[in-house]
Amino acid sequence: MSTVDLIRHVKLSTARLPLAVPISDAKVFTGRQKPMTEVVFLFAEITTELGHSGIGFSYSKRAGGPAQYAHAKEVAEGLIGEDPNDIARIYTKLLWAGASVGRSGVATQALAAVDIALYDLKAKRAGLPLAKFLGSYRDSVRTYNTSGGFLNASLDEVKARATQSLEEGIGGIKIKVGLPDSKEDLRRVAGIRDHIGPDVPLMVDANQQWDRATALRMGRRLEEFDLVWIEEPLDAYDFEGHAHLAQVLDTPIATGEMLASVAEHKGLIAVNGCDIIQPDAPRVGGITQFLRLAALADERGLGLAPHFAMEIHLHLAAAYPREPWVEHFDWLDPLFNERLETKDGRMIVPDRPGLGVTLSDQARAWTTESVEFGARP
């Protein structure tokens, strides 16, 4: 006979994680953004009457972090007294609490931290890693490194980081492209392909900076490098343009990370806008929404390569029916006491319950504001 357990305490906090080196992708070189110097996080920590707890997070690169925190503060009190098992119902309740500002973007990214924390709590209470709790297909996932391939790094630096990543058991390398000078893009791709050899999986990411003509031209030039995919060659919302590229190029097209709801991804999927979809659980509203999206993607036979936040996405990728990829970023390492293991080109699903992470003292030190609701049991 089950025992009723209710949410008694919620803590929200926001923290600023400084990056060791300012990061630049094509959006910086085309003048659309400034170099990225930090990532702002929203953490949700939820505790029940019987002492079970879960942690979740959302994040923002550049603007938006304070808005996520502000929205979460307005709706989080609605968690108190709820049954933590009822994750979908709680999500809907909080969504309607802030419905006047919409069902995507900041409004749902604020809810993502709560939703992820509830899944973490539920899996930990079951004594299972989140992947096992969801129903995993595998105990490890193919992984590739992105953090060493940004455009602020010289080609020699990118090569050195690629070597390091492969030595650390990471299986593939992704580098950024989309520079105003396409010849320089091709030089860097050729250089890294020559460096890592023909058999190491290689991806490129244009970060939405090409127009349709340039994307088609570059896509054809890039065919010779046997890429796993070309990522975000066009504006994220140019679904038809991405669909055309996916149809005419041999290299698979990957996109989706910038879309902020399941509804937006449905539009991309409906026109066959990609071969590999790249949703981001914190950006689309959490695990509840990610699972809806993953079911749609699998139905259409799409590959999956979730964006960023490997601490969350490793578990979700492990539960996807088709062999996926997970993106390796070491940026978040200082926030958590635990580390994810890579071996033989794959990231290992940890055997720790839930997400398998706990906040570090450094994360607490970087916290700029926090608020609590309810009372600790």
C-alpha positions in Angstrom: 0.0 0.0 0.0 1.5 3.3 -1.1 2.0 6.2 1.3 0.8 9.7 0.2 3.7 12.1 0.0 3.3 15.8 -0.7 5.6 18.6 -1.7 6.5 20.7 1.4 9.5 22.8 0.4 10.8 24.5 -2.8 14.0 26.5 -3.2 14.7 28.4 -6.3 18.1 30.0 -7.0 19.9 31.7 -9.8 23.6 31.4 -10.3 26.1 32.9 -12.8 28.7 30.5 -14.2 31.7 32.5 -15.6 33.4 31.0 -18.7 37.2 30.8 -18.6 37.5 32.3 -22.1 34.9 34.4 -23.9 33.2 32.2 -26.5 32.5 33.1 -30.1 30.5 31.3 -32.8 29.4 32.7 -36.2 26.8 35.0 -34.6 29.6 37.0 -33.1 31.6 37.3 -36.4 28.5 38.4 -38.2 27.8 41.1 -35.6 24.6 39.7 -34.2 25.9 38.9 -30.7 28.8 39.7 -28.5 31.1 37.0 -27.2 29.6 34.9 -24.4 31.2 35.3 -21.0 28.8 33.5 -18.7 25.8 31.1 -18.5 23.0 32.0 -16.0 21.3 29.1 -14.3 17.9 28.6 -12.6 17.9 25.8 -10.1 14.9 24.2 -8.5 15.2 22.1 -5.4 12.1 20.3 -4.2 11.6 18.4 -1.0 8.6 16.3 0.1 7.0 15.6 3.4 8.8 12.2 3.7 12.2 13.8 2.9 12.5 12.8 -0.8 14.2 15.5 -2.9 15.0 16.4 -6.5 17.0 19.0 -8.3 16.5 20.4 -11.8 17.8 23.3 -13.8 17.2 25.6 -16.7 19.7 28.1 -18.2 20.2 31.0 -20.4 23.2 32.0 -22.5 23.4 35.8 -22.7 20.0 37.5 -21.9 17.0 35.9 -20.3 18.3 34.3 -17.1 16.8 36.9 -14.7 13.5 36.6 -16.5 13.4 32.8 -16.0 14.0 33.2 -12.3 11.4 36.0 -12.0 8.7 33.9 -13.7 9.5 30.8 -11.6 9.2 32.9 -8.4 5.7 33.9 -9.4 4.3 30.4 -9.9 6.4 28.1 -7.7 4.2 28.5 -4.6 1.6 26.4 -6.5 3.8 23.4 -5.9 3.3 23.3 -2.2 0.9 20.5 -1.1 1.0 18.8 -4.5 1.7 15.1 -5.0 5.1 15.0 -6.7 4.0 11.9 -8.7 1.6 14.0 -10.7 4.3 15.7 -12.9 2.2 16.3 -16.0 -0.7 17.7 -14.0 1.7 20.0 -12.0 3.3 21.2 -15.2 -0.2 22.1 -16.6 -1.2 23.9 -13.4 1.9 26.0 -13.4 1.6 26.7 -17.1 -1.9 28.1 -16.7 -0.7 30.1 -13.7 1.4 32.1 -16.2 -0.6 31.6 -19.4 -1.0 35.2 -20.2 2.7 35.3 -21.2 2.4 32.3 -23.4 3.3 28.6 -23.6 6.9 28.8 -24.9 10.2 30.6 -24.3 10.8 32.1 -20.9 7.4 31.1 -19.5 8.1 27.4 -20.0 11.8 27.5 -19.6 11.1 28.7 -16.0 8.9 25.6 -15.5 11.6 23.3 -17.0 13.7 23.5 -13.8 10.7 22.4 -11.7 9.7 19.6 -14.1 13.2 18.2 -14.3 13.5 18.3 -10.5 10.3 16.3 -10.2 11.6 13.6 -12.5 14.9 13.6 -10.6 12.9 13.2 -7.3 10.7 10.4 -8.7 13.6 8.4 -10.1 15.6 8.8 -6.9 12.7 7.6 -4.9 12.5 4.5 -7.1 16.3 4.0 -6.6 16.9 4.2 -10.4 19.0 6.4 -12.7 16.6 8.6 -14.7 17.4 6.7 -17.9 16.3 3.4 -16.3 13.3 5.0 -14.8 12.1 6.2 -18.2 12.9 2.9 -19.8 16.4 3.0 -21.4 17.5 1.3 -24.6 21.2 1.5 -23.8 23.6 2.1 -21.0 25.8 4.4 -22.9 25.4 6.9 -25.7 27.7 8.1 -28.6 29.2 11.4 -27.6 30.9 14.2 -29.4 32.7 17.3 -28.2 31.7 20.9 -29.1 33.4 23.1 -26.5 36.8 22.8 -28.2 35.6 23.8 -31.6 34.5 27.5 -31.2 35.6 30.2 -33.7 37.5 32.2 -31.1 40.1 29.3 -31.0 42.7 29.1 -33.7 42.8 26.0 -35.9 45.9 24.7 -34.0 44.0 25.1 -30.7 41.0 23.3 -32.2 43.3 20.4 -33.3 44.9 20.2 -29.8 41.5 20.1 -28.1 40.2 17.4 -30.6 43.2 15.2 -29.7 42.5 15.7 -26.0 38.8 14.9 -26.4 39.6 11.7 -28.4 42.1 10.6 -25.7 39.5 11.2 -23.1 37.2 8.7 -24.7 34.9 11.1 -26.6 33.8 9.7 -30.0 33.3 12.6 -32.3 34.3 16.3 -32.9 32.1 19.2 -33.8 33.5 22.5 -35.0 31.9 25.9 -35.7 31.6 27.4 -39.1 29.6 30.3 -40.6 32.3 32.9 -40.9 31.8 35.8 -43.3 34.7 34.2 -45.3 33.5 30.8 -46.4 37.0 29.9 -47.6 38.2 30.1 -44.0 35.4 27.8 -43.0 36.5 25.3 -45.5 40.2 25.7 -44.5 39.3 24.9 -40.9 37.1 21.9 -41.7 39.8 20.5 -44.0 42.4 21.0 -41.4 40.5 19.3 -38.6 39.5 16.4 -40.9 43.1 15.9 -41.9 44.1 16.0 -38.2 41.6 13.5 -36.8 41.6 11.2 -39.9 38.8 9.9 -42.1 37.2 7.6 -39.5 36.5 9.9 -36.6 32.9 11.3 -36.7 33.0 15.0 -37.6 30.2 17.6 -37.5 29.9 21.3 -38.3 27.6 24.0 -36.9 26.8 27.2 -38.7 24.7 28.7 -35.9 22.0 29.9 -38.3 24.3 32.3 -40.2 23.9 31.3 -43.8 21.2 32.3 -46.3 19.7 29.6 -48.5 22.1 30.1 -51.4 25.2 30.0 -49.2 23.9 27.0 -47.3 23.3 25.1 -50.4 26.7 26.1 -51.9 28.6 25.3 -48.7 26.6 22.1 -48.2 27.8 20.8 -51.6 31.4 21.9 -50.8 31.3 20.1 -47.4 30.2 16.8 -48.9 33.8 15.7 -49.4 34.5 15.7 -45.7 32.0 12.9 -44.9 30.3 14.8 -42.1 27.9 13.2 -39.7 25.8 16.4 -40.1 25.6 20.1 -40.9 24.0 21.9 -38.0 21.7 25.0 -38.2 22.8 26.1 -41.7 19.8 28.5 -41.8 17.7 30.5 -39.5 16.1 28.2 -36.9 12.6 29.0 -38.1 13.2 28.5 -41.8 11.7 25.1 -41.7 11.1 24.9 -45.5 14.7 26.0 -46.2 16.1 23.3 -43.9 13.7 20.8 -45.6 15.1 21.6 -49.0 18.7 21.1 -47.8 17.8 17.8 -46.2 16.3 16.7 -49.5 19.1 17.7 -51.9 22.2 17.1 -49.8 23.8 13.8 -49.0 25.0 15.1 -45.6 22.3 15.0 -43.0 20.8 18.2 -41.7 20.5 18.8 -37.9 18.6 21.5 -36.2 16.1 22.3 -33.4 18.1 23.6 -30.5 16.8 27.1 -30.7 13.1 26.1 -30.8 11.3 26.9 -27.6 8.3 24.5 -27.6 7.0 21.2 -28.8 4.6 23.1 -31.1 7.6 24.7 -32.9 9.3 21.4 -33.3 6.1 19.9 -34.7 6.3 22.5 -37.4 9.9 21.5 -38.2 9.0 17.8 -38.2 5.8 18.3 -40.3 7.8 19.6 -43.4 10.7 17.0 -43.0 12.9 19.9 -42.0 15.8 17.8 -40.6 17.3 14.4 -40.5 18.5 14.7 -36.9 16.5 16.7 -34.4 18.3 18.6 -31.6 15.8 19.5 -28.9 16.9 21.0 -25.6 14.8 19.9 -22.6 15.3 23.1 -20.5 14.4 25.2 -23.6 11.2 23.3 -24.5 9.8 23.2 -20.9 11.4 20.2 -19.3 11.3 16.4 -19.5 7.5 16.2 -19.8 7.7 18.2 -23.1 10.9 16.5 -24.3 9.3 13.1 -24.1 6.3 14.3 -26.2 8.7 15.6 -28.8 10.9 12.5 -28.8 7.8 10.4 -29.5 7.0 12.5 -32.5 10.6 12.4 -33.8 10.8 8.7 -33.5 7.6 8.2 -35.3 9.1 10.1 -38.3 12.3 8.1 -38.1 14.5 11.0 -37.1 17.9 10.8 -35.4 18.3 12.5 -32.0 21.2 14.7 -30.7 20.0 16.8 -27.8 21.6 20.2 -27.3 23.9 21.1 -24.4 23.1 20.1 -20.7 24.6 16.6 -21.0 23.7 16.0 -17.3 20.1 15.8 -18.3 20.2 14.8 -22.0 22.4 11.7 -21.4 19.4 10.1 -19.7 16.9 11.2 -22.3 19.1 10.1 -25.2 19.5 6.7 -23.6 15.7 6.3 -23.6 15.3 7.1 -27.3 14.6 4.1 -29.5 17.1 5.1 -32.3 20.8 5.3 -31.6 21.4 8.9 -30.7 24.3 11.3 -29.9 24.8 13.4 -26.8 26.8 16.6 -26.8 29.8 16.8 -24.5 30.4 20.2 -22.8 32.6 20.5 -19.8 31.4 24.0 -19.0 29.0 22.8 -16.3 31.5 20.6 -14.4 32.1 23.2 -11.6 28.4 23.2 -10.8 28.2 19.6 -9.7 30.1 17.2 -7.4 29.9 14.3 -9.9 31.4 13.8 -13.3 30.1 11.8 -16.3 32.4 9.1 -17.7 33.4 8.8 -21.4 34.9 5.6 -22.8 35.4 4.2 -26.3 33.5 7.1 -27.9 30.5 6.9 -25.6 29.2 8.6 -22.5 28.2 6.1 -19.7 24.9 6.4 -18.0 25.7 6.7 -14.3 24.3 4.2 -11.9 23.5 6.9 -9.4 19.7 7.4 -8.8 17.9 10.2 -10.6 20.1 12.6 -12.7 23.0 11.5 -10.5 24.2 15.0 -9.7 24.3 17.2 -6.6 25.1 20.9 -6.5 28.7 21.8 -5.5 29.9 24.4 -3.1 31.1 26.4 -6.1 27.5 26.5 -7.5 26.4 27.8 -4.1 29.1 30.4 -4.1 28.1 31.6 -7.6 24.4 31.9 -6.5 23.3 35.5 -6.7 19.7 35.2 -5.4 17.4 32.6 -3.9 13.9 32.2 -2.6 12.1 29.5 -0.6 8.5 28.4 -0.4 6.8 26.2 2.2 8.7 24.7 5.2 11.5 22.1 5.3 10.2 18.8 6.6 
